[in-house]
């Protein structure tokens, strides 16, 4: 007797949205990788002296609000 493992999804679901960090006053263009629950945050308007242009964070889209989805 053998146990068959379910096939893993080979698709990656991506959602894109824009949000605003009120603490730093920065707008972000976000790419949310739904299968991994990670978000890639990129500055919508890059600043010269900003050290981090791109952030990758563990993220749950259901817990937060955002400005618009596209």
N, C-alpha and C positions, 0 to 999 in steps of 0.2 A: 504494500500500500504506500502510495506517495502523496505528499501534500503539494498542491499547486499554489504558487503564490500569485496574487493578483498582479496584472500588468501595471507597471507604473505609467503615469501619463507622461508623454514626451512633449506635450504642448506646454507652453508657458503663457499664462494669462497676464497681460499687461494692461494697466490702467494709467491714464495720465491726468494730472490735476495741478492746479495752482493753489498755493497757500501763502500765508503771510505770518511771519514770526513777529509778534508785537513787541517782544523784548528787545530784539536787535533791529527792528524796522526794516526787514529784508523780505522781499517777495521771492518765492521759490517755484521753479518748474520741477514737478515731481514725476518720476516714473515708478509705479508701484508694481512689484512682481508678486502677484497674488499667491502663486503656489509656494513661494519661499517666505512670504510675509516680510519682505524687505522693501525699502524705498530708497531710490537714488534721488537726492535733492541737489538741484543746480540753481545757482543764483540767476534770477530772471534779469536783473540789472547788475552786472559785475561791478565791484568797487575796486579801486586801485590797491588799497592797503589791506584788503581782506585776505587772510591767510588760507581759509578753506573755501575753495570754489565749488567743490563737490563733496557731499556727505552721503554715506551709506549707513542706514540705520535699520534695526529691527522695528517693524511698524505694524500696527493693527488698524486698518482703515476704518473699521466700525467704531472705534473709540474717539475719533477726532472729526472735526469739521474742516472744510476747505472752501475756498472761494468759488471755484468752478472746475468742472470736469470736462475734458475734451477728448 
